[in-house]
């Protein structure tokens, strides 16, 4: 009677010897499967890179448009602010002219005339004519 080892192989025979000769470890079919799998992964990775590039390009184009629109908006805002300042000056000029025409106080008239010297460019047609006529009728000593 022969003694068997714990692994179940008879004495003097190893497990490797006991196994039957098998097919090669990596068969041709398995190699093709690995190549196809790797190729598919590579194609998917390239597709994702392309998609990412397209999305980035579109985002950059959108940011460029937004930046351009922001610049145009800022220009429009600055123009509106200048127009607003001009209209405020015109309103102030009309109010000062109205006060000037309705005052009897000599000191206030002098102050209003000095202020009108700065605001004269903002007077429109009819108000400018009224102001010039008013100034023409003031004696030299009162100016």
C-alpha positions in Angstrom: 0.0 0.0 0.0 1.3 3.4 -1.0 1.0 6.4 1.3 -0.7 9.4 -0.1 0.2 12.9 0.6 -2.2 15.5 2.0 -2.8 16.9 -1.4 -4.2 13.6 -2.5 -1.3 12.7 -4.8 0.4 9.3 -4.4 3.9 9.3 -2.9 6.5 10.7 -5.2 4.0 12.4 -7.5 3.3 16.2 -7.2 0.1 17.9 -8.1 1.6 19.4 -11.2 2.5 15.9 -12.5 -0.9 14.7 -11.7 -2.7 17.3 -13.9 -3.1 16.4 -17.5 -1.4 18.5 -20.0 -3.8 21.3 -20.8 -4.2 23.8 -23.6 -1.8 26.7 -23.7 -2.4 29.2 -20.9 -3.6 31.9 -23.4 -5.5 30.7 -26.3 -5.7 32.6 -29.6 -9.4 33.2 -29.0 -8.6 34.8 -25.7 -5.9 37.0 -27.2 -8.3 38.3 -29.8 -10.9 39.1 -27.2 -8.4 41.1 -25.2 -7.3 43.0 -28.3 -10.9 43.8 -29.2 -11.6 44.9 -25.6 -8.6 47.1 -25.5 -9.5 48.6 -28.9 -13.0 49.3 -27.8 -11.8 51.0 -24.7 -9.3 53.1 -26.7 -12.0 54.2 -29.1 -14.3 55.1 -26.3 -11.6 57.1 -24.6 -10.9 58.9 -27.9 -14.6 59.6 -28.3 -14.8 61.0 -24.8 -11.7 63.2 -25.4 -13.3 64.5 -28.6 -16.6 65.2 -26.8 -14.8 67.0 -24.0 -12.9 69.1 -26.6 -16.2 70.0 -28.4 -17.8 71.0 -25.1 -14.8 73.1 -24.1 -14.8 74.8 -27.5 -18.5 75.6 -27.2 -18.0 76.9 -23.6 -15.1 79.2 -24.7 -17.2 80.5 -27.6 -20.1 81.3 -25.2 -17.8 83.0 -22.8 -16.4 85.1 -25.6 -19.9 86.1 -26.7 -20.8 87.0 -23.1 -17.6 89.0 -22.7 -18.3 90.9 -25.9 -21.9 91.6 -24.9 -20.7 92.8 -21.5 -18.3 95.2 -23.2 -21.1 96.6 -25.4 -23.4 96.8 -22.3 -20.8 98.8 -20.4 -20.3 101.2 -23.4 -24.1 101.7 -23.5 -24.2 102.2 -19.8 -21.4 104.8 -19.9 -23.3 106.6 -22.8 -26.5 106.6 -20.7 -24.6 108.0 -17.7 -23.2 110.8 -19.8 -26.6 111.5 -21.3 -28.1 111.5 -17.8 -25.5 114.0 -16.5 -26.2 116.2 -19.5 -29.9 116.1 -18.8 -29.4 116.9 -15.1 -27.2 119.9 -16.1 -29.9 121.1 -18.5 -32.6 120.7 -15.8 -30.4 122.6 -13.3 -29.7 125.3 -15.8 -33.4 125.8 -16.4 -34.1 125.8 -12.7 -31.4 128.4 -12.0 -32.6 130.5 -14.9 -36.1 130.4 -13.4 -34.8 131.4 -10.0 -32.7 134.2 -11.6 -35.8 135.6 -13.4 -37.9 135.5 -10.3 -35.5 136.9 -7.7 -35.3 140.5 -6.5 -32.4 139.9 -4.1 -29.2 141.4 -5.5 -26.8 139.0 -3.7 -28.8 136.0 -4.8 -28.9 137.3 -8.4 -25.1 137.6 -8.4 -24.7 134.0 -7.2 -27.2 132.8 -9.7 -25.4 134.7 -12.5 -22.1 133.1 -11.6 -23.7 129.7 -11.6 -25.3 130.4 -14.9 -21.9 131.2 -16.4 -21.1 127.5 -15.8 -24.5 126.2 -16.9 -24.9 128.4 -20.1 -23.7 125.6 -22.4 -26.6 123.4 -21.2 -29.3 125.9 -22.0 -31.4 125.0 -25.1 -32.6 127.5 -27.7 -35.4 129.4 -26.1 -33.9 129.4 -22.6 -30.6 130.6 -24.0 -32.3 133.5 -25.8 -34.1 134.5 -22.5 -30.8 134.3 -20.6 -28.9 136.4 -23.1 -31.6 139.0 -23.2 -31.7 139.1 -19.4 -27.9 139.5 -19.2 -28.0 142.2 -21.8 -30.4 144.2 -19.7 -28.4 144.0 -16.6 -26.3 147.2 -16.0 -22.5 146.6 -15.9 -22.2 147.4 -12.2 -24.6 144.7 -11.2 -22.9 141.8 -13.0 
